[in-house]
Amino acid sequence: MLDAYLPIGYEAILLVNALKQIFAFGFSYGVVPWVTLDGYPGAFGTMAGIQGALMLLGLPLWYFGQRIRHTSGGWKIILS
């Protein structure tokens, strides 16, 4: 974040950290009823599927990342 978007880097890092904490709270709040309902194998299988899908989202970012950063680097919100 800081290397690619220095003018708004600190705000972007704050946003990423806040969203991560909100997701972590929601996950920890809902995991006990989920395991109680589906059992450990069901919850683990679903979590593994979610993790795999999220990791697959990284492939387009790896392939198109330079083009995305170059294009979005000229946006007015980033330059101001």
C-alpha positions in Angstrom: 0.0 0.0 0.0 2.6 2.5 1.0 4.8 1.9 -2.0 2.0 2.0 -4.6 -0.2 4.7 -3.1 1.9 6.9 -0.9 -0.4 9.9 -0.8 -3.2 7.8 0.7 -1.2 4.9 2.1 -1.9 5.5 5.7 -5.7 5.8 5.2 -5.7 2.7 3.0 -3.8 0.7 5.7 -6.2 1.9 8.3 -9.2 0.8 6.2 -7.7 -2.6 5.5 -6.9 -3.1 9.2 -10.4 -2.0 10.3 -12.1 -4.3 7.8 -9.9 -7.2 8.9 -10.8 -6.6 12.6 -14.6 -6.4 11.8 -14.4 -9.7 9.8 -12.4 -11.3 12.6 -15.0 -10.3 15.2 -17.9 -11.5 13.1 -16.1 -14.8 12.4 -15.3 -15.4 16.1 -18.8 -14.5 17.1 -20.4 -16.9 14.7 -18.1 -19.8 14.6 -19.4 -21.5 17.8 -23.0 -21.8 16.6 -21.7 -22.8 13.2 -19.6 -25.7 14.6 -22.5 -26.7 16.9 -24.9 -26.8 13.9 -22.6 -28.4 11.2 -20.0 -30.2 13.4 -16.3 -29.8 13.0 -16.0 -31.6 9.6 -18.7 -29.5 8.0 -17.4 -26.2 9.3 -13.8 -27.1 8.4 -14.8 -28.1 4.9 -16.7 -24.8 4.4 -13.8 -22.8 5.8 -11.3 -24.6 3.5 -13.5 -23.8 0.5 -13.7 -20.1 1.5 -10.0 -20.0 2.0 -9.3 -21.6 -1.3 -11.7 -19.2 -3.1 -10.0 -16.2 -1.5 -6.6 -17.5 -2.5 -7.7 -18.0 -6.1 -8.7 -14.3 -6.1 -5.0 -13.6 -5.7 -4.1 -15.0 -9.2 -5.8 -12.1 -11.2 -4.2 -9.6 -8.8 -0.8 -11.2 -9.4 -1.3 -11.2 -13.2 -3.0 -7.8 -13.6 -1.5 -6.1 -10.5 1.0 -3.9 -12.2 -1.6 -2.7 -14.8 -4.1 -2.0 -12.0 -1.6 0.0 -9.9 -0.5 2.0 -13.0 -4.1 2.8 -14.0 -5.3 3.6 -10.5 -2.2 5.7 -9.7 -3.5 8.5 -11.8 -6.9 8.8 -10.2 -7.7 12.2 -8.7 -8.5 10.7 -5.2 -5.0 9.3 -5.0 -3.2 12.3 -6.4 -4.9 14.8 -4.1 
